[in-house]
């Protein structure tokens, strides 16, 4: 939770107890006009990313430890923040075969799968099999 005193308060999800209080921005309040920039936060892969327009700074905090591990000076006043991780969101299954169907039985003309290993996102470099003969 990003508090008005400029601290990132990291809470225990079970008890609601504050585990860490990390200074990440100047003290602030909601702007009169919502379109005006204010501190914002996004969390992904265990890192809280906080932008502070007043100081033109991006701060990265490890959520588990509460430690700031990187601060970046920005050349512009940040107005919004969006974080992407490069991993798929939501639930999915490995592969894309129907029940009882073997993936290797599919026709993958032009694709040599020898030596590839399967991962949670499908085949390395072959996440989208659109256009293949299945």
N, C-alpha and C positions, 0 to 999 in steps of 0.2 A: 504494500500500500504506500503510495506517495503522499506524504503529509504536507500540510501547509507550512510547516516549519522547515521544509526543504530536506527532510530526512526520508529515506526509504525504510519503512518499517516492515521487516520480514517476520511473518507470523507462523506459528506452529499450526498446521491445519486441523489438528486434533483438539488442542486445548484453546486455541485463539491467543495464546501467550506470545508477546513480542520476543522473538529470539535475537534479532539484530536491529540496531538503529544505525543507519549509514547515511552520513551527510552527502547529498548528491546535487543539491540546488540551493539557490538563495531562498529565503523566506518568500512566500508568494500567496496570492489569493486569486480566486476566480476573476477573470477580467469582466468588466461590465458588458462588453461585446464578445460573445463566444468565439467570434472569428479571430480575435487577437491571440497571438501565440502565448502559450504558458507551458510550464514543465509537463512533460508527458513520459509515460513509461510503457514498455512492451517487454514481455518475458518469453524466452525461447531457450530450449535445451539447457536449463539450469542457470541462465544468465539473465539478469535484469538490465535492460538498456534504458537509460534515462537521459533525455535531452533537456537542457536548461537554456531557454532563449536569452535570459538576462546575461549569462556568462558566455553564450555561444559555445557550449560544451556538451559532449556526449560522454557519459560515465557508464562503465560496464562493471556489474557487481555479481560475484558468485553467490547465488541464492543460498546454497547449503552452508557456506562459511561466513557469509556477510562481509567478505573482503572485496574491496575495490581492486580490480586487477588491471584496469586500463582507463585512461581518460584521454579524450581527443579534443583538441581545440578545433572548432568549426569556422569556416570562412564566411558562413552565412548564418542568419538567425533561423534556427530550426522551427518549423511550424507544425509538422506532423512527424510521426515515426511509424515505420512498418518494418518488421523483422521477418526474414525468411530463413529457413534452416537448410533447405535443400533436401529434406526428407518429406515423404508423403504424409499427409495428415489423415486422421480418421483410421478406421479399421480396414484391413485388406488382407488377402491371403497371398501366400507365395505362389507364383505361377498364375496361369489363367485357364487351366483345363477344367473340363466338366468332370463330374464324379465318374470314376472308373476309367477315365481316358488318360493315356500316358503322353506327357508333353513331348517326349522324344519322337513319338509317332507322327507329329505334325510335320508338314512340308515347309522347310525354312530355306528355300532356294537362295543361294548367295550368302548364307550365314554359317560360318564354321563355329560351332559351339564347343569344339574340343578344347579342353584346358580351362573352360570357364567354370566358375563356381557360382552357385545360387546364393543370393542374398535376399533380405527382406523386401527389397524393391524390385525383384525380378532378376533378369540376367543383366550382368554388367554391360551397360551401353545399349541394352535392348529393352528399355522400360515400356516402349510403345510398339506393339507388334502390328499396328495398322498397316494394311497393304500387303501383308504376308498371306500366302495361301494356307488356310486352316481348314 
